């Protein structure tokens, strides 16, 4: 399907490279970046993702911890002692003596679990925890991609809205200047000048708000990537505003059930809880160990020559008969937790189904909305032209012209927002279906263009210089 063209639908706004507002604060110069570059920066530098990776490594190390309990255990211990022995004997007369000597001993002991159901099931639980954590890591990666993409396009949305508000302020400023000139020659009443002044003040306030929104949008992107960018590529004029593919909503739901990492992590959580039940039940089973030990001892007493040593090899078995009801209580506790995890999985499944269906519908509606917003620009431009013509011949007043001006630039801003709604909703649909990855971002990145524009905010958004910058006429004396 060919991309739908948006040429001729209204004012071309921000179809170029957008400089960051805060680039001047950077210590070193940075180059322009596109969505793919910034997404890769986020995957490398995002703090939440780095934490998730560290947690994954920790969970993987937990498997080695549990596996160690099933492997041979070797212990060695030794003692160095100083001994003093006191003896008292009575045989018609009393004699007393003492004996000082030093001693040393060494014990080497090895054990091997032959049957230990608890340790074996704890190892199985560790394996299932790794599966769950890997799904969580994948979910975090997808969340970073959608957060970065949303922040990126929110910057472009804010810039296009700002351009529309600037254009609106300039147009109403010219209308105000014309009204003043007409008032000075007695063609209109002062009330029309005041109406134009009020409209201009409102347009100025909207432009200042748009500037603030743009600056805040840049800060959000910096938080995600840990970097500042001098400029970012903007969205091209012609992008494929088409319904999502596949076109069947149920196919998107099926994709989500197979690929959504949050659903899969929740499902893996059920298996982890089931392992906890198995571990609790294993406390009722016997354990069987093989063991071997060697002991060496020596001291420096004069009356004793040589040393002593002993070795031992055998099997040990332990069967718990009664633990005060602890084992039964633990089984009940973990059974309830298993039941809770099953409900959590069902809740996650239902939520994902609802999200996929909602975003599929939203993307489909966005296609029609973009087209309708583009047509609204054409209609409002025609209405403005007709209103201006009526004003010239005296059939319309300045309020009608000002309202038509505002309607046109509101339509321009709404059209820009609709385009970005479509892109962000489409990427969110991919996220909910579990298919958002770097290639998907690269596909959207191809919609960007490479033109450039210079843009810098005034230091104080509400300053008089900011108003005069766009050619706004000063107020008349006494107004």
C-alpha positions as a Markdown table, in Angstrom:
| # | Residue | x | y | z |
|---|---|---|---|---|
| 1 | Unk | 0.0 | 0.0 | 0.0 |
| 2 | Unk | 1.4 | 3.4 | -1.0 |
| 3 | Unk | 2.0 | 6.0 | 1.7 |
| 4 | Unk | -0.7 | 8.6 | 2.0 |
| 5 | Unk | 0.7 | 12.0 | 1.0 |
| 6 | Unk | 0.2 | 15.0 | 3.3 |
| 7 | Unk | 1.4 | 17.6 | 0.8 |
| 8 | Unk | -0.9 | 20.5 | 0.3 |
| 9 | Unk | -2.8 | 20.0 | 3.5 |
| 10 | Unk | -1.5 | 23.2 | 5.2 |
| 11 | Unk | 1.5 | 24.9 | 6.6 |
| 12 | Unk | 4.7 | 22.9 | 6.5 |
| 13 | Unk | 5.9 | 22.8 | 10.0 |
| 14 | Unk | 9.1 | 21.2 | 11.4 |
| 15 | Unk | 10.0 | 18.9 | 8.5 |
| 16 | Unk | 13.7 | 19.2 | 9.3 |
| 17 | Unk | 16.2 | 18.7 | 12.1 |
| 18 | Unk | 15.2 | 20.0 | 15.4 |
| 19 | Unk | 18.0 | 21.4 | 17.7 |
| 20 | Unk | 17.8 | 20.8 | 21.4 |
| 21 | Unk | 17.0 | 23.8 | 23.6 |
| 22 | Unk | 19.7 | 22.9 | 26.0 |
| 23 | Unk | 22.6 | 22.3 | 23.6 |
| 24 | Unk | 24.3 | 25.5 | 24.7 |
| 25 | Unk | 24.8 | 23.9 | 28.2 |
| 26 | Unk | 26.8 | 21.0 | 26.8 |
| 27 | Unk | 30.5 | 21.0 | 27.5 |
| 28 | Unk | 31.3 | 19.3 | 24.2 |
| 29 | Unk | 29.7 | 19.6 | 20.8 |
| 30 | Unk | 27.3 | 16.8 | 19.9 |
| 31 | Unk | 26.0 | 15.9 | 16.5 |
| 32 | Unk | 22.5 | 15.4 | 15.2 |
| 33 | Unk | 20.8 | 12.1 | 16.0 |
| 34 | Unk | 17.9 | 10.1 | 14.7 |
| 35 | Unk | 15.5 | 7.9 | 16.5 |
| 36 | Unk | 17.5 | 4.7 | 15.9 |
| 37 | Unk | 20.7 | 6.3 | 17.3 |
| 38 | Unk | 18.9 | 7.6 | 20.4 |
| 39 | Unk | 17.2 | 4.3 | 21.0 |
| 40 | Unk | 20.6 | 2.5 | 20.9 |
| 41 | Unk | 22.0 | 5.1 | 23.3 |
| 42 | Unk | 19.1 | 4.3 | 25.7 |
| 43 | Unk | 19.6 | 0.6 | 25.4 |
| 44 | Unk | 23.2 | 1.1 | 26.4 |
| 45 | Unk | 22.8 | 3.9 | 29.0 |
| 46 | Unk | 19.3 | 3.7 | 30.5 |
| 47 | Unk | 19.5 | 3.3 | 34.3 |
| 48 | Unk | 16.4 | 1.2 | 34.7 |
| 49 | Unk | 17.6 | -1.2 | 32.0 |
| 50 | Unk | 21.1 | -1.4 | 33.5 |
| 51 | Unk | 19.4 | -2.3 | 36.8 |
| 52 | Unk | 17.3 | -5.0 | 35.1 |
| 53 | Unk | 20.4 | -6.5 | 33.5 |
| 54 | Unk | 22.2 | -6.6 | 36.9 |
| 55 | Unk | 19.2 | -8.3 | 38.5 |
| 56 | Unk | 19.2 | -10.9 | 35.7 |
| 57 | Unk | 22.9 | -11.6 | 36.4 |
| 58 | Unk | 22.1 | -11.9 | 40.1 |
| 59 | Unk | 19.3 | -14.4 | 39.4 |
| 60 | Unk | 21.5 | -16.4 | 37.1 |
| 61 | Unk | 24.1 | -16.5 | 39.9 |
| 62 | Unk | 21.4 | -17.9 | 42.2 |
| 63 | Unk | 21.3 | -21.0 | 40.1 |
| 64 | Unk | 24.9 | -21.7 | 40.8 |
| 65 | Unk | 24.3 | -21.2 | 44.5 |
| 66 | Unk | 21.6 | -23.8 | 44.5 |
| 67 | Unk | 23.6 | -26.2 | 42.3 |
| 68 | Unk | 26.5 | -26.0 | 44.8 |
| 69 | Unk | 24.4 | -27.7 | 47.4 |
| 70 | Unk | 24.2 | -30.8 | 45.2 |
| 71 | Unk | 27.9 | -31.1 | 44.6 |
| 72 | Unk | 30.5 | -32.5 | 47.0 |
| 73 | Unk | 31.2 | -30.5 | 50.1 |
| 74 | Unk | 34.7 | -30.7 | 51.5 |
| 75 | Unk | 35.6 | -29.1 | 54.9 |
| 76 | Unk | 38.9 | -29.0 | 56.7 |
| 77 | Unk | 39.4 | -27.8 | 60.3 |
| 78 | Unk | 42.4 | -27.7 | 62.6 |
| 79 | Unk | 43.3 | -26.8 | 66.2 |
| 80 | Unk | 46.4 | -25.7 | 68.1 |
| 81 | Unk | 46.0 | -25.9 | 71.8 |
| 82 | Unk | 47.9 | -25.4 | 75.0 |
| 83 | Unk | 46.9 | -27.7 | 77.8 |
| 84 | Unk | 47.6 | -27.5 | 81.6 |
| 85 | Unk | 46.5 | -30.5 | 83.6 |
| 86 | Unk | 46.2 | -30.4 | 87.4 |
| 87 | Unk | 46.2 | -33.6 | 89.5 |
| 88 | Unk | 45.8 | -34.2 | 93.3 |
| 89 | Unk | 46.2 | -37.6 | 94.9 |
| 90 | Unk | 45.9 | -38.6 | 98.6 |
| 91 | Unk | 47.5 | -41.8 | 99.8 |
| 92 | Unk | 48.4 | -41.3 | 103.5 |
| 93 | Unk | 50.1 | -38.2 | 102.3 |
| 94 | Unk | 49.3 | -35.5 | 99.7 |
| 95 | Unk | 51.2 | -34.9 | 96.5 |
| 96 | Unk | 50.3 | -32.4 | 93.8 |
| 97 | Unk | 51.6 | -31.9 | 90.4 |
| 98 | Unk | 50.8 | -30.3 | 87.1 |
| 99 | Unk | 51.5 | -31.1 | 83.4 |
| 100 | Unk | 51.8 | -28.6 | 80.6 |
| 101 | Unk | 51.8 | -29.7 | 76.9 |
| 102 | Unk | 50.8 | -28.4 | 73.5 |
| 103 | Unk | 48.6 | -30.3 | 71.0 |
| 104 | Unk | 47.5 | -30.1 | 67.4 |
| 105 | Unk | 44.7 | -31.7 | 65.4 |
| 106 | Unk | 43.5 | -31.7 | 61.8 |
| 107 | Unk | 40.2 | -33.0 | 60.5 |
| 108 | Unk | 39.2 | -33.4 | 56.8 |
| 109 | Unk | 35.6 | -34.2 | 56.0 |
| 110 | Unk | 33.8 | -34.7 | 52.7 |
| 111 | Unk | 30.1 | -35.2 | 52.1 |
| 112 | Unk | 28.0 | -35.9 | 48.9 |
| 113 | Unk | 24.3 | -35.7 | 48.7 |
| 114 | Unk | 22.9 | -38.8 | 47.2 |
| 115 | Unk | 19.3 | -37.9 | 47.6 |
| 116 | Unk | 18.1 | -34.5 | 48.7 |
| 117 | Unk | 14.7 | -33.6 | 47.2 |
| 118 | Unk | 14.6 | -30.1 | 48.7 |
| 119 | Unk | 18.0 | -29.0 | 47.2 |
| 120 | Unk | 17.0 | -30.6 | 43.8 |
| 121 | Unk | 13.7 | -28.7 | 43.7 |
| 122 | Unk | 15.4 | -25.5 | 44.8 |
| 123 | Unk | 17.7 | -25.8 | 41.8 |
| 124 | Unk | 14.6 | -26.3 | 39.6 |
| 125 | Unk | 13.1 | -23.2 | 41.1 |
| 126 | Unk | 16.2 | -21.2 | 40.3 |
| 127 | Unk | 16.0 | -22.3 | 36.7 |
| 128 | Unk | 12.4 | -21.1 | 36.5 |
| 129 | Unk | 13.3 | -17.8 | 38.2 |
| 130 | Unk | 15.9 | -17.2 | 35.4 |
| 131 | Unk | 13.2 | -17.7 | 32.8 |
| 132 | Unk | 11.0 | -15.3 | 34.6 |
| 133 | Unk | 13.7 | -12.7 | 34.9 |
| 134 | Unk | 14.7 | -13.0 | 31.3 |
| 135 | Unk | 11.1 | -12.1 | 30.3 |
| 136 | Unk | 11.2 | -9.2 | 32.7 |
| 137 | Unk | 14.4 | -8.0 | 31.1 |
| 138 | Unk | 12.8 | -8.2 | 27.7 |
| 139 | Unk | 9.8 | -6.2 | 29.0 |
| 140 | Unk | 12.1 | -3.6 | 30.4 |
| 141 | Unk | 13.9 | -3.3 | 27.1 |
| 142 | Unk | 10.7 | -2.9 | 25.2 |
| 143 | Unk | 9.5 | -0.3 | 27.7 |
| 144 | Unk | 12.7 | 1.7 | 27.2 |
| 145 | Unk | 12.2 | 1.6 | 23.4 |
| 146 | Unk | 8.6 | 2.8 | 23.7 |
| 147 | Unk | 9.6 | 5.5 | 26.3 |
| 148 | Unk | 12.4 | 6.8 | 24.1 |
| 149 | Unk | 10.2 | 6.7 | 21.0 |
| 150 | Unk | 7.4 | 8.5 | 22.8 |
| 151 | Unk | 9.8 | 11.1 | 24.2 |
| 152 | Unk | 11.4 | 11.6 | 20.8 |
| 153 | Unk | 8.1 | 12.2 | 19.0 |
| 154 | Unk | 6.7 | 14.3 | 21.9 |
| 155 | Unk | 9.6 | 16.7 | 21.2 |
| 156 | Unk | 8.7 | 16.9 | 17.5 |
| 157 | Unk | 5.0 | 17.3 | 18.4 |
| 158 | Unk | 5.9 | 20.1 | 20.8 |
| 159 | Unk | 8.0 | 21.8 | 18.2 |
| 160 | Unk | 5.3 | 21.7 | 15.5 |
| 161 | Unk | 2.7 | 23.0 | 18.0 |
| 162 | Unk | 5.2 | 25.8 | 18.9 |
| 163 | Unk | 5.6 | 26.6 | 15.2 |
| 164 | Unk | 1.9 | 26.8 | 14.8 |
| 165 | Unk | 1.6 | 29.1 | 17.9 |
| 166 | Unk | 4.3 | 31.3 | 16.6 |
| 167 | Unk | 2.6 | 31.6 | 13.2 |
| 168 | Unk | -0.6 | 32.3 | 15.0 |
| 169 | Unk | 1.0 | 35.0 | 17.1 |
| 170 | Unk | 2.5 | 36.6 | 14.0 |
| 171 | Unk | -0.7 | 36.6 | 12.1 |
| 172 | Unk | -2.8 | 38.0 | 14.9 |
| 173 | Unk | 0.0 | 40.6 | 15.5 |
| 174 | Unk | -0.4 | 41.7 | 12.0 |
| 175 | Unk | -4.1 | 41.9 | 12.4 |
| 176 | Unk | -3.6 | 44.0 | 15.6 |
| 177 | Unk | -1.3 | 46.3 | 13.7 |
| 178 | Unk | -3.8 | 46.7 | 10.9 |
| 179 | Unk | -6.6 | 47.4 | 13.4 |
| 180 | Unk | -4.6 | 50.1 | 15.1 |
| 181 | Unk | -3.9 | 51.8 | 11.7 |
| 182 | Unk | -7.6 | 51.7 | 10.9 |
| 183 | Unk | -8.5 | 53.1 | 14.3 |
| 184 | Unk | -6.0 | 56.0 | 13.9 |
| 185 | Unk | -7.8 | 57.1 | 10.6 |
| 186 | Unk | -11.2 | 56.6 | 12.1 |
| 187 | Unk | -12.3 | 53.5 | 10.2 |
| 188 | Unk | -13.0 | 51.3 | 13.2 |
| 189 | Unk | -13.9 | 51.7 | 16.9 |
| 190 | Unk | -11.5 | 51.2 | 19.8 |
| 191 | Unk | -13.4 | 48.1 | 20.8 |
| 192 | Unk | -12.1 | 46.3 | 17.7 |
| 193 | Unk | -8.5 | 47.2 | 18.6 |
| 194 | Unk | -9.1 | 45.8 | 22.1 |
| 195 | Unk | -10.5 | 42.6 | 20.7 |
| 196 | Unk | -7.4 | 42.2 | 18.5 |
| 197 | Unk | -5.2 | 43.0 | 21.5 |
| 198 | Unk | -6.9 | 40.4 | 23.6 |
| 199 | Unk | -6.6 | 37.8 | 20.9 |
| 200 | Unk | -2.9 | 38.7 | 20.5 |
| 201 | Unk | -2.3 | 38.3 | 24.3 |
| 202 | Unk | -3.9 | 34.9 | 24.2 |
| 203 | Unk | -1.8 | 33.8 | 21.3 |
| 204 | Unk | 1.3 | 35.0 | 23.0 |
| 205 | Unk | 0.4 | 33.0 | 26.2 |
| 206 | Unk | -0.1 | 29.9 | 24.1 |
| 207 | Unk | 3.2 | 30.4 | 22.4 |
| 208 | Unk | 5.0 | 30.7 | 25.7 |
| 209 | Unk | 3.3 | 27.5 | 27.0 |
| 210 | Unk | 4.4 | 25.7 | 23.8 |
| 211 | Unk | 8.0 | 26.8 | 24.4 |
| 212 | Unk | 7.9 | 25.5 | 27.9 |
| 213 | Unk | 6.4 | 22.2 | 26.7 |
| 214 | Unk | 9.2 | 21.8 | 24.2 |
| 215 | Unk | 11.9 | 22.4 | 26.8 |
| 216 | Unk | 10.4 | 19.9 | 29.2 |
| 217 | Unk | 10.2 | 17.3 | 26.3 |
| 218 | Unk | 13.9 | 17.6 | 25.8 |
| 219 | Unk | 14.6 | 17.0 | 29.5 |
| 220 | Unk | 12.5 | 13.8 | 29.4 |
| 221 | Unk | 14.7 | 12.4 | 26.6 |
| 222 | Unk | 17.9 | 13.2 | 28.4 |
| 223 | Unk | 16.6 | 11.3 | 31.5 |
| 224 | Unk | 16.1 | 8.2 | 29.4 |
| 225 | Unk | 19.5 | 8.2 | 27.6 |
| 226 | Unk | 21.8 | 10.1 | 30.0 |
| 227 | Unk | 22.8 | 12.3 | 27.0 |
| 228 | Unk | 21.9 | 15.6 | 25.4 |
| 229 | Unk | 21.5 | 16.0 | 21.7 |
| 230 | Unk | 22.2 | 19.1 | 19.6 |
| 231 | Unk | 19.5 | 18.2 | 17.1 |
| 232 | Unk | 17.1 | 15.3 | 16.2 |
| 233 | Unk | 15.7 | 14.4 | 12.9 |
| 234 | Unk | 12.0 | 15.3 | 12.3 |
| 235 | Unk | 9.2 | 13.3 | 10.8 |
| 236 | Unk | 8.9 | 13.5 | 7.0 |
| 237 | Unk | 6.0 | 15.0 | 5.2 |
| 238 | Unk | 5.0 | 11.7 | 3.6 |
| 239 | Unk | 4.7 | 8.8 | 6.0 |
| 240 | Unk | 2.6 | 5.6 | 5.6 |
| 241 | Unk | -0.5 | 6.5 | 7.6 |
| 242 | Unk | -2.2 | 3.1 | 7.1 |
| 243 | Unk | -4.1 | 0.7 | 9.2 |
| 244 | Unk | -2.1 | -1.8 | 11.3 |
| 245 | Unk | -0.9 | -5.0 | 9.6 |
| 246 | Unk | -2.1 | -7.7 | 10.2 |
| 247 | Unk | -5.6 | -6.2 | 9.7 |
| 248 | Unk | -7.3 | -8.7 | 12.0 |
| 249 | Unk | -7.4 | -7.6 | 15.7 |
| 250 | Unk | -7.5 | -11.2 | 16.9 |
| 251 | Unk | -4.2 | -11.9 | 15.2 |
| 252 | Unk | -2.7 | -9.1 | 17.2 |
| 253 | Unk | -4.1 | -10.6 | 20.4 |
| 254 | Unk | -2.6 | -14.0 | 19.4 |
| 255 | Unk | 0.8 | -12.4 | 18.9 |
| 256 | Unk | 0.6 | -10.8 | 22.3 |
| 257 | Unk | -0.2 | -14.1 | 24.0 |
| 258 | Unk | 2.8 | -15.7 | 22.3 |
| 259 | Unk | 5.3 | -12.8 | 22.6 |
| 260 | Unk | 4.3 | -10.3 | 25.2 |
| 261 | Unk | 7.1 | -10.5 | 27.8 |
| 262 | Unk | 4.9 | -9.4 | 30.7 |
| 263 | Unk | 2.4 | -12.2 | 30.0 |
| 264 | Unk | 5.2 | -14.7 | 29.7 |
| 265 | Unk | 6.9 | -13.4 | 32.9 |
| 266 | Unk | 3.6 | -13.8 | 34.7 |
| 267 | Unk | 3.2 | -17.3 | 33.4 |
| 268 | Unk | 6.7 | -18.1 | 34.4 |
| 269 | Unk | 5.9 | -16.7 | 37.9 |
| 270 | Unk | 3.2 | -19.4 | 38.2 |
| 271 | Unk | 5.9 | -22.1 | 37.6 |
| 272 | Unk | 8.1 | -20.4 | 40.2 |
| 273 | Unk | 5.3 | -20.6 | 42.7 |
| 274 | Unk | 4.6 | -24.2 | 41.8 |
| 275 | Unk | 8.3 | -24.9 | 42.6 |
| 276 | Unk | 7.8 | -23.4 | 46.0 |
| 277 | Unk | 5.0 | -25.9 | 46.7 |
| 278 | Unk | 7.3 | -28.7 | 45.6 |
| 279 | Unk | 10.1 | -27.4 | 47.9 |
| 280 | Unk | 7.7 | -27.3 | 50.9 |
| 281 | Unk | 6.6 | -30.9 | 50.2 |
| 282 | Unk | 10.2 | -32.1 | 49.9 |
| 283 | Unk | 10.7 | -31.3 | 53.6 |
| 284 | Unk | 8.7 | -34.5 | 54.3 |
| 285 | Unk | 11.2 | -36.7 | 52.4 |
| 286 | Unk | 14.3 | -38.3 | 53.7 |
| 287 | Unk | 17.8 | -37.2 | 52.8 |
| 288 | Unk | 20.7 | -39.5 | 52.1 |
| 289 | Unk | 24.4 | -38.5 | 52.2 |
| 290 | Unk | 27.7 | -40.3 | 51.7 |
| 291 | Unk | 30.5 | -39.0 | 54.0 |
| 292 | Unk | 34.2 | -39.6 | 54.6 |
| 293 | Unk | 36.4 | -38.1 | 57.3 |
| 294 | Unk | 40.0 | -38.3 | 58.4 |
| 295 | Unk | 41.3 | -37.0 | 61.8 |
| 296 | Unk | 45.0 | -36.5 | 62.9 |
| 297 | Unk | 46.1 | -35.5 | 66.4 |
| 298 | Unk | 49.5 | -35.1 | 68.1 |
| 299 | Unk | 50.9 | -33.4 | 71.3 |
| 300 | Unk | 54.3 | -32.9 | 73.0 |
| 301 | Unk | 53.7 | -34.7 | 76.3 |
| 302 | Unk | 56.9 | -36.6 | 77.3 |
| 303 | Unk | 55.0 | -39.6 | 78.5 |
| 304 | Unk | 53.2 | -40.1 | 75.1 |
| 305 | Unk | 55.1 | -40.9 | 72.0 |
| 306 | Unk | 53.6 | -40.9 | 68.4 |
| 307 | Unk | 50.3 | -39.5 | 67.2 |
| 308 | Unk | 46.8 | -40.7 | 66.7 |
| 309 | Unk | 44.7 | -40.7 | 63.5 |
| 310 | Unk | 41.3 | -42.0 | 62.5 |
| 311 | Unk | 39.3 | -42.3 | 59.3 |
| 312 | Unk | 35.6 | -43.0 | 58.7 |
| 313 | Unk | 33.5 | -43.7 | 55.6 |
| 314 | Unk | 29.7 | -44.2 | 55.7 |
| 315 | Unk | 26.2 | -43.2 | 54.7 |
| 316 | Unk | 23.9 | -41.0 | 56.6 |
| 317 | Unk | 20.2 | -40.8 | 56.4 |
| 318 | Unk | 17.7 | -38.4 | 58.0 |
| 319 | Unk | 14.0 | -38.7 | 58.0 |
| 320 | Unk | 11.9 | -35.9 | 59.6 |
| 321 | Unk | 9.1 | -37.4 | 61.6 |
| 322 | Unk | 7.5 | -34.3 | 63.2 |
| 323 | Unk | 8.4 | -30.6 | 62.8 |
| 324 | Unk | 5.7 | -29.1 | 65.0 |
| 325 | Unk | 3.4 | -28.7 | 62.0 |
| 326 | Unk | 5.8 | -26.4 | 60.2 |
| 327 | Unk | 6.0 | -28.5 | 57.1 |
| 328 | Unk | 2.2 | -28.7 | 56.7 |
| 329 | Unk | 1.8 | -25.0 | 57.3 |
| 330 | Unk | 4.5 | -24.2 | 54.7 |
| 331 | Unk | 2.7 | -26.4 | 52.1 |
| 332 | Unk | -0.6 | -24.6 | 52.7 |
| 333 | Unk | 1.1 | -21.2 | 52.6 |
| 334 | Unk | 2.8 | -21.9 | 49.2 |
| 335 | Unk | -0.3 | -23.4 | 47.8 |
| 336 | Unk | -2.2 | -20.2 | 48.5 |
| 337 | Unk | 0.7 | -18.2 | 46.9 |
| 338 | Unk | 0.5 | -20.5 | 43.9 |
| 339 | Unk | -3.2 | -19.8 | 43.6 |
| 340 | Unk | -2.5 | -16.0 | 43.8 |
| 341 | Unk | 0.1 | -16.2 | 41.1 |
| 342 | Unk | -2.4 | -18.0 | 38.8 |
| 343 | Unk | -4.9 | -15.2 | 39.3 |
| 344 | Unk | -2.1 | -12.6 | 38.7 |
| 345 | Unk | -1.3 | -14.3 | 35.4 |
| 346 | Unk | -5.0 | -14.3 | 34.4 |
| 347 | Unk | -5.2 | -10.6 | 35.3 |
| 348 | Unk | -2.1 | -9.8 | 33.2 |
| 349 | Unk | -3.5 | -11.8 | 30.3 |
| 350 | Unk | -6.8 | -10.0 | 30.4 |
| 351 | Unk | -5.1 | -6.6 | 30.7 |
| 352 | Unk | -2.8 | -7.3 | 27.7 |
| 353 | Unk | -5.8 | -8.4 | 25.6 |
| 354 | Unk | -7.6 | -5.2 | 26.5 |
| 355 | Unk | -4.6 | -3.1 | 25.7 |
| 356 | Unk | -3.9 | -4.7 | 22.4 |
| 357 | Unk | -7.5 | -4.4 | 21.3 |
| 358 | Unk | -7.6 | -0.7 | 22.5 |
| 359 | Unk | -4.5 | 0.3 | 20.7 |
| 360 | Unk | -5.5 | -1.6 | 17.5 |
| 361 | Unk | -8.7 | 0.4 | 17.5 |
| 362 | Unk | -6.8 | 3.6 | 18.3 |
| 363 | Unk | -4.3 | 3.2 | 15.5 |
| 364 | Unk | -7.2 | 2.4 | 13.1 |
| 365 | Unk | -9.0 | 5.5 | 14.2 |
| 366 | Unk | -5.8 | 7.6 | 14.0 |
| 367 | Unk | -5.6 | 6.9 | 10.3 |
| 368 | Unk | -9.0 | 8.5 | 9.8 |
| 369 | Unk | -8.2 | 11.3 | 12.3 |
| 370 | Unk | -5.0 | 12.4 | 10.4 |
| 371 | Unk | -7.0 | 12.6 | 7.2 |
| 372 | Unk | -9.8 | 14.5 | 8.9 |
| 373 | Unk | -7.3 | 16.9 | 10.5 |
| 374 | Unk | -5.6 | 17.6 | 7.2 |
| 375 | Unk | -9.0 | 18.4 | 5.6 |
| 376 | Unk | -9.8 | 20.6 | 8.6 |
| 377 | Unk | -6.8 | 22.8 | 7.7 |
| 378 | Unk | -8.0 | 23.2 | 4.2 |
| 379 | Unk | -11.5 | 24.0 | 5.4 |
| 380 | Unk | -10.4 | 26.5 | 8.0 |
| 381 | Unk | -8.1 | 28.2 | 5.5 |
| 382 | Unk | -11.0 | 28.6 | 3.1 |
| 383 | Unk | -13.1 | 29.9 | 6.0 |
| 384 | Unk | -10.4 | 32.4 | 7.0 |
| 385 | Unk | -10.1 | 33.7 | 3.4 |
| 386 | Unk | -13.9 | 34.1 | 3.2 |
| 387 | Unk | -14.0 | 35.9 | 6.6 |
| 388 | Unk | -11.2 | 38.3 | 5.6 |
| 389 | Unk | -13.0 | 39.0 | 2.3 |
| 390 | Unk | -16.2 | 39.8 | 4.3 |
| 391 | Unk | -14.3 | 42.0 | 6.7 |
| 392 | Unk | -12.9 | 44.0 | 3.7 |
| 393 | Unk | -16.4 | 44.7 | 2.5 |
| 394 | Unk | -17.9 | 45.3 | 5.9 |
| 395 | Unk | -20.1 | 42.2 | 6.3 |
| 396 | Unk | -17.8 | 40.6 | 9.0 |
| 397 | Unk | -16.1 | 42.2 | 12.0 |
| 398 | Unk | -12.6 | 41.8 | 13.4 |
| 399 | Unk | -13.8 | 39.2 | 16.0 |
| 400 | Unk | -14.9 | 36.9 | 13.2 |
| 401 | Unk | -11.4 | 37.3 | 11.5 |
| 402 | Unk | -9.6 | 36.6 | 14.8 |
| 403 | Unk | -11.7 | 33.6 | 15.5 |
| 404 | Unk | -11.0 | 32.3 | 12.0 |
| 405 | Unk | -7.3 | 32.8 | 12.5 |
| 406 | Unk | -7.3 | 30.9 | 15.8 |
| 407 | Unk | -9.4 | 28.1 | 14.3 |
| 408 | Unk | -6.9 | 27.7 | 11.4 |
| 409 | Unk | -3.8 | 27.5 | 13.6 |
| 410 | Unk | -5.6 | 25.2 | 16.1 |
| 411 | Unk | -6.3 | 22.9 | 13.1 |
| 412 | Unk | -2.6 | 23.0 | 12.1 |
| 413 | Unk | -1.6 | 22.1 | 15.7 |
| 414 | Unk | -4.2 | 19.4 | 15.9 |
| 415 | Unk | -3.1 | 17.9 | 12.6 |
| 416 | Unk | 0.5 | 17.7 | 13.8 |
| 417 | Unk | -0.6 | 16.0 | 17.1 |
| 418 | Unk | -2.7 | 13.5 | 15.1 |
| 419 | Unk | 0.3 | 12.4 | 13.1 |
| 420 | Unk | 2.4 | 11.8 | 16.2 |
| 421 | Unk | -0.5 | 10.1 | 17.9 |
| 422 | Unk | -0.5 | 7.6 | 15.0 |
| 423 | Unk | 3.2 | 6.9 | 15.2 |
| 424 | Unk | 3.3 | 6.6 | 19.0 |
| 425 | Unk | 0.1 | 4.4 | 19.1 |
| 426 | Unk | 1.5 | 2.2 | 16.4 |
| 427 | Unk | 4.7 | 1.6 | 18.4 |
| 428 | Unk | 2.7 | 1.0 | 21.5 |
| 429 | Unk | 0.6 | -1.6 | 19.7 |
| 430 | Unk | 3.9 | -3.3 | 18.8 |
| 431 | Unk | 5.0 | -3.2 | 22.4 |
| 432 | Unk | 1.7 | -4.7 | 23.7 |
| 433 | Unk | 1.9 | -7.5 | 21.1 |
| 434 | Unk | 5.5 | -8.2 | 22.2 |
| 435 | Unk | 7.0 | -7.3 | 18.8 |
| 436 | Unk | 8.7 | -4.0 | 19.5 |
| 437 | Unk | 12.4 | -4.3 | 18.9 |
| 438 | Unk | 15.3 | -2.5 | 17.3 |
| 439 | Unk | 14.2 | -3.5 | 13.7 |
| 440 | Unk | 10.7 | -2.1 | 14.4 |
| 441 | Unk | 12.3 | 1.2 | 15.6 |
| 442 | Unk | 14.5 | 1.2 | 12.5 |
| 443 | Unk | 11.4 | 0.9 | 10.3 |
| 444 | Unk | 9.9 | 4.0 | 11.9 |
| 445 | Unk | 13.3 | 5.7 | 11.7 |
| 446 | Unk | 13.1 | 5.5 | 7.9 |
| 447 | Unk | 10.2 | 7.9 | 8.1 |
| 448 | Unk | 12.4 | 10.7 | 9.3 |
| 449 | Unk | 14.0 | 13.2 | 6.9 |
| 450 | Unk | 17.3 | 15.1 | 7.0 |
| 451 | Unk | 16.6 | 18.8 | 6.5 |
| 452 | Unk | 17.6 | 21.3 | 9.1 |
| 453 | Unk | 16.3 | 24.3 | 10.9 |
| 454 | Unk | 17.8 | 26.7 | 13.5 |
| 455 | Unk | 15.8 | 27.2 | 16.6 |
| 456 | Unk | 16.7 | 28.8 | 19.9 |
| 457 | Unk | 14.5 | 29.8 | 22.8 |
| 458 | Unk | 14.9 | 33.2 | 24.4 |
| 459 | Unk | 16.4 | 33.1 | 27.9 |
| 460 | Unk | 13.1 | 34.1 | 29.5 |
| 461 | Unk | 10.0 | 32.8 | 27.7 |
| 462 | Unk | 7.8 | 35.6 | 29.0 |
| 463 | Unk | 10.1 | 38.5 | 28.4 |
| 464 | Unk | 9.3 | 41.4 | 26.2 |
| 465 | Unk | 12.2 | 40.4 | 23.9 |
| 466 | Unk | 10.4 | 37.1 | 23.3 |
| 467 | Unk | 7.4 | 39.0 | 22.1 |
| 468 | Unk | 9.2 | 41.5 | 20.0 |
| 469 | Unk | 11.2 | 38.7 | 18.4 |
| 470 | Unk | 8.3 | 37.7 | 16.3 |
| 471 | Unk | 7.4 | 41.2 | 15.2 |
| 472 | Unk | 4.6 | 41.9 | 17.7 |
| 473 | Unk | 3.6 | 45.7 | 17.7 |
| 474 | Unk | 3.9 | 47.5 | 21.0 |
| 475 | Unk | 0.8 | 48.7 | 22.8 |
| 476 | Unk | -0.3 | 52.3 | 22.1 |
| 477 | Unk | 0.1 | 54.9 | 24.7 |
| 478 | Unk | -2.8 | 55.0 | 27.1 |
| 479 | Unk | -4.3 | 51.7 | 26.1 |
